[in-house]
Amino acid sequence: MAADWDALDWTCPMCGAAGRKTCTTKDGRPRLSHLSRRLTSILLQLAIRRGGGQPPAERARIVRSLTAAQKSDASAREDYLWHQATDELFLWDQVVAAAGRHAAAAVEGHLDGDELRDTAQQAAHRITQARDLLHEWHSERAEYPLDEELLAGVLRPAPSLLARARRRGDLQRLEADLARRPAHLDRPGGTWAATWHSDGALTAHRDDGRCVRGWSATPEAVEQALQSFEATSRHRPQITLTLHGERPEVPAEGSNPPDIDGVAVLRAFDADRAALDATVAAITQLQRAWPEQEISDRVRAAATQLQTSAPQSPHFNLYNRQREPDWAASESASWVRTQAIVWAVDEIWGDFDRSEPSRGPSWIPRATRKLLTNQPEQLAAFLRHHLAEEPAISLSVINGPAGPLYNVSSDGTHRTHLFRILGLPWMIAKLYARIPPRRFDVASVIDTAKGMTEVERVGRGWHTLLERGLLHGHIRYEGAFAVLDLDHAPAPWLLGDAALASSYNTAYERVYPGALTKLGIPATALTGRKAWEQWLYG
């Protein structure tokens, strides 16, 4: 298996599969790596792995000898020479960076070598850029659009011009894709005043006081960045947008976007008095109902009951697994319904796998005792300190047709488990929203080890969801693999395999009863995984 993984580092001379992609048969189905790819891999790995201990000059000699020795195979696809050049640039990238480090170390006793090292790293970065450009231009040009107007009449464009046309093409395609999305948001949302800067930085305020910060690659993406914080996935933000600076001709990168800080979390905590009062009232009721000496037993029983009635759903990571880079992200802070948090890192409620005993299963009873022994008049200040003044609980937002669900994304696992086990209705959190990608590759949605049957099933399921109005977009194929060009998904978990979709369906119906039936899914399809598969694939 290790040899096969190494082989995937390099382009296949037989089928032309690019690096990190599996070899394919003539009809596009995946197969084991071709023998010639494995042999090529062994040679080229020598230059990086076995040559790693050699001085850069010796490594350069190895690279020259290996790359010069490779001949174009008459049986290979015509584009192999392009891929071979890309692989060779990868080798030189490594050698040049190593040469800079070697030179800096050699003069260390006499000169400050940082400038030598930095110069070599800049050259290595330029080589990397050239390698990426060759790869995109020739092997996957259909996926990377070009601004053809910029290249009009240019027979042999310089790489810098080609790179500029690529980035402008990215922006044109992104704007065209975004123009289709609002048509499926059929309800008016909140009124927002938003500011977008030419570096992509975004700040927005809604008329009810909510603040959102983040970034978007283009002003047209601001609506998508705000949509996750609307009441449902069908509400369209009503935005007054102010632009600062010139509109860029390429997508903004958002390298240092503004985020929600502790002050914003405290402001959100104080803004919703009704949520705070409801939470304090629930704690006060527990104080009356749970004698202090019974707290540990009551916590244990509540955790068992919660695990039985509302087990956690799988981690929602469909967006993370797609090939498309991010083009918008946003953050806010708000009180959220605790019941809507359906994944909290440690998958068994109240059971923590931690090396420190104090952070293990004993944490929940101890924290419960500390919470319930507070005086009622002190509870608001106690919650403010432990939820808003300490590092805030961080949740990712998964908006749906009747309201959002949440996953814990970083800080706050223990506190989330505590609030869920105690049945407390609300908690303050920092919210992070990642925008649904425009392209979904079926191979990035499922475990491909399950084989082509699962690949075909998921593709067929997407067709069914499109036909029944539960997805909006269109499907194309790369060989046997479906690719969904997504316009809108009111319930985005439906894009996943049957295990993910059915689990989130169950959780969503528990939090928002009847919402998926109103969307068009029959109640019989929501009773479990088998029922879902029968309705979707049957």
Secondary structure as UniProt FT lines:
FT   HELIX           2..7
FT   TURN            8..9
FT   TURN            13..15
FT   TURN            19..20
FT   TURN            26..27
FT   HELIX           35..48
FT   HELIX           50..53
FT   HELIX           56..69
FT   TURN            74..75
FT   TURN            78..79
FT   HELIX           80..106
FT   TURN            107..110
FT   HELIX           114..134
FT   HELIX           135..139
FT   HELIX           141..143
FT   TURN            148..153
FT   HELIX           159..180
FT   HELIX           181..184
FT   STRAND          187..197
FT   TURN            198..199
FT   STRAND          201..206
FT   TURN            207..208
FT   STRAND          211..216
FT   HELIX           219..221
FT   HELIX           222..227
FT   TURN            228..229
FT   TURN            233..234
FT   STRAND          235..244
FT   HELIX           262..271
FT   HELIX           273..289
FT   HELIX           292..294
FT   HELIX           295..309
FT   TURN            318..321
FT   STRAND          328..337
FT   HELIX           338..340
FT   STRAND          341..343
FT   TURN            349..350
FT   HELIX           357..359
FT   TURN            361..362
FT   HELIX           363..372
FT   HELIX           376..378
FT   HELIX           379..383
FT   HELIX           384..389
FT   STRAND          394..398
FT   STRAND          405..408
FT   HELIX           413..422
FT   STRAND          426..434
FT   STRAND          439..441
FT   HELIX           442..445
FT   HELIX           448..450
FT   HELIX           452..467
FT   TURN            468..469
FT   STRAND          472..478
FT   TURN            479..480
FT   STRAND          481..488
FT   HELIX           492..495
FT   HELIX           498..511
FT   TURN            513..514
FT   HELIX           515..519
FT   HELIX           523..526
FT   HELIX           529..537
//
